[in-house]
Amino acid sequence: MDSLKESLHHHYGWSDFKLGQRPVIEALLASQDVLVVLPTGGGKSLCYQLPALVLEGLVVVVSPLVALMEDQVLQMQERNIRAVCLHGGLDALQIEKAKEQVRAGHIRLLYLSPERFQGLAVKKLLLDIYQLGKLVAIAIDEAHCISAWGHDFRPEYRRLGEIRSWYPGVPVVALSATASPRVRADIIRLLNLSRPLIEVCSAKRNNLQYSMRRRPKDPMPDVLDEINNTRGAKLIYVRTRRSVETLTRKLHSYGVYAIAYHAGLTMAARRQAFSSFLEQKNPVLVATVAFGMGVDRKDVGLVMHLNLPSSAESYLQESGRAGRDGKPAKCILLFSPSDRKRLAWAIKSSTQGDSEKAFFANHLRLQIAQQQLRRMEALAEGETCRQQALLQAIGEVVSPCGNCDRCLHPPPCIDWSPQAIEILVELNRSNGIRITALITKLSSKTSGIVEDLSWLIRRLVQEDLISESDDGLQILYISNLGRSFLYKPWNLDYAEERLLAS
C-alpha cells in the first residue's frame, strides 16, 4: 500500500480514493492550484483534509454558512481530527481559545467565513503560520458563490481573489458540486488561480429516480406514502424555518418521529439533530436547504422537496444527497405555480442596495437569478428527461436516464399554437402588462381547453415567445421571436396542464 493510501486508511478507515480525489490531493501536496468539480457525495472535503494530515500543517477552509462549518468541525472531531471554526456566533473567550490552538500548531483545519478570513486579526494569525511554513493550502468551498452566474452568488466571495498576494506560494483549491463551464471560468479568473489542475467529474447518477409533480393542497398523504415506502434515511426539504417546525409537528402527530433542522436552532440543538440523523437507523429529517452539505450518510433513500428550488444547479446538488451507497433512491419534487412568485419576491428583496454601484450589480444578479428560477420551473413543468435537463444546466450533455417519471411515463402532447396565438396577439397590442391583468383580459376570449392560462403563459416565457421582467413583478412583453411566431406559427407540442399536475 502506498503512503497516500496508508494515510487514507489510518485517518478515515477507507481502502481507496473516490474518482477524482487522488489527482487533487497530489496536486495540493505539490503546491499546485486546483479547481475541483465533484458531484454531491463525491468526497470534495477529503481533497483538502488529507493534505493537512499528511503534511501536519494547517489548511484554511473558507465556507459560506456557519451551520456548514460547525457540521464539518463536528465530523472532524468525531474522527479525532483537530478542527475549529471562527464565526460571529462564538464569544470572545471561545475565539481566543481557538486562535491559541491554531498558533500552537494543534489544529489541522480552520474553517472561516469569507468576511472573517479577510479580517486583520485572522490575517495576522495566518501570516504567523505562513512564516513558519505550516500553511498547507487555502480551500474555497462552494466556490461557485464567487460567480454572478453561480446559483448562490455571495458578493463577499469576490475579495478572495486577493489571497494570492497575501500568502505567496500557498496553493488554493476551489471546490464546487455544480459549476457550469461559465462559472468555472469565473472561479479561475476571480480567484487568480495559477495554471490550476482542473478536475471535473460527471454528475450523472444512474441510481437516482427523479419525479416532479404538482403539490396538492394537502401534501401530507404524499409525504407519508413516500416515507413509508422508501428505504434508509429520508431528507425532506422545505423553504422556511417555520415550515420545518410545522411539518415536523404534523409528522409527529402521524406517529413519525421526525427531526427538525434549520439555522435558527441553537448550536446544541443542531448538533443533536445532526447526530440523530447520522446515528438512527432510518431517520426522517425535515430541514431547510442549509442542511446536508458535507453530511456523510450514504443510505439516504429519499430526498423530497416540498417547494420549487431556486435553480436547477441547487436542486442537482441537494437531490444528489440521495443514494450515495449506489443503491436505488428517490428524488421527489412537489411544486406549485405560486412557488415561483414567492421565490421571485424573495430574490428581489435579497438584492437591494443603496449605492448606484450596488444597484447595477444587484440588477444583474437579479436578472440572472430570475433566469435560473424560470429554467427550474421549465424543467419541473417540462416533458423531457429530468436528469438530462438538470445536467444540461451545468453544461453536461447526456442521454435520457430511462429512470425518471418522464422517461418511464411520457405524457401525451397536443398542439397549443392556436391558444398561444390568442395570447401573443393580446400582448402585441400592449406595451407591457402584468400576468394577472393579461389573464383577466384573456379569460373570456381564449378558445380551447386551457384550464390554467398562467401555465400556458409560463410555457411561452420558457420558449422565449414572451419576455418577462426580471424584477419579480411578472410584467410581460411579446418578444421578437413571438412576433415571428405570429407571422408564421409552428406547432407547440406540450403535455396537457392537467396531466402535468398528476
N, C-alpha and C positions, 0 to 999 in steps of 0.2 A: 504494500500500500504506500502511495507517495505521501509526501509531507502535508499537502493540502487536504487530501482525503483523511489523513490521520487527525488533523485539526478539526475537520468537519465532524468526524465520528466522536472525538473527545468532547467537544463542546455541545454538540447537538444530538449525538447518537445516530446520525444518518450515515449510510454507507456510500452514497454517491450524490453528485450535484444534479439539479434540475437543468433542463435545457436553457442555455444562455448564461448560467451563473458563473461557471468557471472562467470563461474569457474575460468577464468583467472584473472578477477578483484578481486575476493575473495582471490585468492592465493597471489596476489601482496599486498593486504591490510594486509595479514598475514605474509608478508616479505618472501614469498617463490619464488624461481626462477621458470620461466615458459618458455617453448618452445611452440610457437603458430604457427600453420599452418592452416590458414583460406583462402578460395578462394578469388579471387578478388571480392570486394563488400561485403565481409563477416564481415567488421567492425573491422579490426585489430586495427586501431588507437584509437578507443574508449577504448580498453583494457588498455591502459596506460594513456589516458587522464582523465578518470573518477577518478582513484585513486588520481591524483594530486588535483582534485577539492574537493573530499571527505575529504582528509587529509589536505587540504590548504597548501600544500608544493610544492616542485619543482620536476618535472620529466625531466630528461635529455634524449633527443631523438637523437641518432646517425643515420644520414641519408647519403646516398652516393651522392646525387645530390643537388646542390644549388637550381635548379628550383623546385624540390620536397619540399625542406624545405620552400621556400618562399610561395609556394602554400598552404602548411599546415598552416603556420602562418596566411596567409590571411583568410583561412577558420575559424580559431580560433577567429581571431579578429572580423569577421562578426557575431560570436556567443557571442561576448563580453567576450571571454575567453582570458586572458592575456598571450601572447606568443611572443617570439622573436627568431631570429636565428643569429648566428655569422658565417660569412664566409669572404673570401678574397675580395669579391666584395664591402664590406662596407668600408667607410672611417674611420679614427681613431676616429672622433667625434661620429659617429653612434655606433661604437663598445663600446666606453666608456659609452655612454648613456645606451646601453643595459645592460652592466655589472652593472651599478649603480641600474638599475631596479631590477636585479637579487639579488644584495646584500640587497636591501631594502625589499625583500620578496614580491614584487609586481607581480612577474612572476610565472606562473604555469607550462609552457612548454618551455624548452630551446632546440632549435634544433641546432646541431653541425655536422660538417663533422668529420670523424674519426681522421683526422690529427689534427684538432683544438682541439678536445676532449683530445688528448694526449699532447697538448702544456702546458708549465709550467704555463702560466698566467691563463689558464682555470682551471688547476688542483688546483691552489691556491684558486681561486674563489669558486670552488665546495667544496673544503675542508672546507672553512668557513661555507658554507651552511650545510655540513655534520655534523660539530661540533655543530651546532645549532639544530640538529635533524630534519632538514627540507628537507633533500634529500630523497624523497619518493621512487624513483626507477630509474633505468637506462634501457632505451628501445633501443635495437639494431634493427633498421628497415632494411628490406631487408637483413635479417641475412644470407641468402644463399650466399651472397657475400664473406663470410669468408671461404667457401669451394672451393677447386680447382675443385670439381665435380659440383659445382653450376653453373647456366647458366650465371652469371655475376660476376665472381671472381674478387676481388679487394684486392691486397696484403696489403694495409693499414689496412684492417679489422683484419688481423692476430694478431696485437698487442693488440687488445681489450681484449684478454684473461687476461691481467694484471689488469683489473679494479677490480677484486675480492680483490686484496691486497690493492688497493687504498682506497676503501670505504667499509670496512668490515660490514657485516650485511645488506647492502642495496640490495634489490632484483634486479635481472637482468631478463628482459623479452626479448627474441629473437623472432622476428616475420618474417614470410615469407608467400607468397601466394602459392609458388610452391617449395617444398623441398622433394626430394625423401628420402627413409629411409637412404641411404648412406650419403646424405647431412645433414639430421637431426643428425645423429651420429657425424658428423664432428662439427656441431654447438655446441652440448653439450660438446664435448671434448675440442674444441679450445676456447670456452668461459668459460670453467671451471664451468659450471652450476652445482649447488649442489642440488641433489635429486629433479630435476625440475618436476613440473606438465607438462605433455605433452598433449597438446590439438590439435588434428588433426581432421579436418572435411573434408568430401568428396568434391572434386572439380567438381563433375558431375553436369551439368546444363541442365535439361530437356527442358528448353525453348529456348536453342540456336540451331540454324540450321547452321552447318558448310558446307562450299562449297569451294573447291580448284580447280583451273584450270589454264591452261597456259595463260600468259598475252599476249594479242595481241600487234602488233606493235604500234597501237594507242589505248590505254585503255580508252580514254575519253568517247566513247559511252557506255561502260560498267559502268563507274563511274556515268555518268549522269542517266542511267537507274536505277541503284540501289538507287541513291539519290531521284529520283522522285517516286520510288515505295516502300519506306520504311518509317515507322512512326518515329516520335520523332527526337531526336538529332542524328547526324551522325559524326563518327570519321573516318578519312581517314589517314592511316599511310604510310609514305614514308621514305626512308633510310637517305637522306641527307637534310641539310638546304636549299641547292639550289633547290632541288626537291620540298620542301614545297613552296617556293616562286613561282616556275614555275607553279605548279599545281593550286595554289591559283589564279594566274593571269588568267590561262586558264578558270577556273570555273567562274571568274568574266566576262570573255568575252562571256560566255554562259548564262549570267544572273543569275548565282548562287552566292549569297553573301556568300563567304567562309571566314573563319577566319584562319589566319596563326599563328602557334605557334612552336617555337624552341628555344633552349638555347642561340642562338646568338642574340636574341632580348633583348632590354633593359628591366629592371625590370618593368618599367612603361608600356611598350608595352605588356609584358607577363601578367601583372596584368589586363590590359584591355581585352586581349584575353580570359583570364580565366573567367573574369566577364561576358563577352559577351556569352561565351559558357554556363555558368550556368543560365543566365537570359533570353536569347532569347527563343522563343517558339520552333522552330525547327532548331537549328543551324547546320551548316556544318563546321567542324574544320579539317584543314589539318595540320598534325604535325609529328615530329619525335617521336620515342618511349619514349622520356623523358616525354611526356605529358600523364597524366591520372592517375598516381599513387596518390592515396588519393583523387581523384576527386569524389565528391558525387553527381552525376547526375544519376538518376535511369532510365530515359526513353530513354536511348540510344538504338535506333532500328537497328543501323548498325555500325559494326566495320569492316573496309575494309583495307587490307594490299595490297600495290602495289609492294611489294618486298618480297622475301623469308626471313622469320625471321631467326635469328642465331641459335635458338634451339626450340625444342618443348615446353620446360618449359617456355621460354619467350613468345612464342605465346599463350600459355594457359593463362598466366597472362594478356596479352594485350587484347586478344579476350574476356576475362571474364568481360571486362568493359561494354559489351552489356547486355541489358535485366535485370538490377538489380531490376526492378519492377516486375519481374516474368512473364512478358508478352513475347510472341514470338519475337525473334530478330535474325538478320542475322550476321554471321561471315564469311566474304568472303576473300579469299586469291588469288591474281593473281600473278603468279610467272613465271620466265623464267630460263632455264638451266644456263644462264650466271650469274644469281644472286649468285650462289654458288661460282663461280670462283672469283667474286668481293669480296664477303664476306670473302673467304679464304685468299685473299691477305690482306684485312683489318685486319683480326685476326692476321696474321703473323706480320704485321707492328706494331701492338699494344703490341706484346710480345717480343720486342727486349730488350736486356740487355747487359751491358758491362762486368760485372764481371763473373767469372766462375760459382759462385753460382746462379746468375741471369739467366745465360744461361740454366742450368739444370732445374731450377724452371720454367722458361718460356717454355722450351721444353715440359715439362709435361703438362703445361697449354695449349699449342698449340695443343698437341695430343688430349686432352680432348675436346677442342673447335671444332676441326675438326670432331671428332666423333659425337658431338652433332649436328653439321651442316649437316653431312651426314644422321643422323637419321631424321632430319627435312625434308630433301629433299626426303628421302624414304617415309615419311608419306604423303607428298604432291603428290608424283607420284604413291603412292600405291593404292591397290584396296579395302582395308579394311575400316571399320567404322572409321571416322575421330576422333570423340570424344573418342572412345575406345583406339585408338592409342596414342592420346595426353595424356590420363590419365595413360597409361602404362609407359610413360616416367617419371612419378613421383611416380611410384610404386603402383598405384591404379588399381585394376583389376575390370572391369565392363563389362556388356553385351553390344552388339551393341546398339547405341542410337535409331535407327529406324527413324532418322530425318535428317541425313546429306545427301549429294549428293550421296555418295556411298551406303548408306542403301536404299535410295529411287530409285536409278537408277544404279544398279550394272552393270559395264561394262563387256561385253563378253570377255573371255580369250582364248588364244591359247598357244600351247606349243612352247617355244622358245629354247629348248635344242639344236636343230641342229645348229642354229646360234651361240649359246653360245659355243659349242664345237670348232667351227672355231676360235672364239676369243681366247679361252683358249689355243688352240694348238699354235697359234702365240705367245702368252705370254710365253708359256713354252719354246720356243726357245730363249727367250731373258733373259737378267739379269736386267730387269727393263727398262721400256720405257714410255715416256710421252704419255698422252692420244692422243694428236694431231698427233704424229708420228704413233701411233698404228692405228688410224682411216685412215690415209693416206695409210698405208700398206694394210689395210683390205678392203678399199672401192672398189677395183677392184676384190676382191675374194669372199666376203661374199654372200651366197645364200639367198633366201627368199625375204621377203617384208620389210626388215629393212629400214625405211626412215631416221632414225637418229641413227647412230651407237653409238653416245655418250650416248644416252638414254639407250640403252641396256647394254652398259659397266657400266653405273652407277647402273643399277639394279643388275648386277653381283657383284659389290662392296658391295651393300646393302645386298646381300645374302652371303657375305664372301667368294665367289668363287675367287674374286680378292682382293688383298691388295693394298691400296693406301697410298702413303707417306703422312705424317701429316704436311708437311712444306708448303703446298699451291701450290706446283709445279705440282701436279697430276701425279706423277710417279707411274706406275702400275706394279704389280708383281702377278704371279699366286700364290695362297695360297695353303696350304696343302689340304684344302677342295676342291679347284679347281682341284688339281691333282687326288683326289679320284673321283671327278665327271668325269674326263676324263677316268678313269679306268672303272667306272660303272655309266653311266649317269642316271639321273632321270628326270622326267618332270619338266619344269619350266613354270608354267602357269601364264602368265601376260596378262593384257589388252593390246591391240594394242596401240602403242605410239600415233598414230593419234587420237584414241578415247580418250586417256587421255588429249589431247590438247583441246577437245571440252567442 
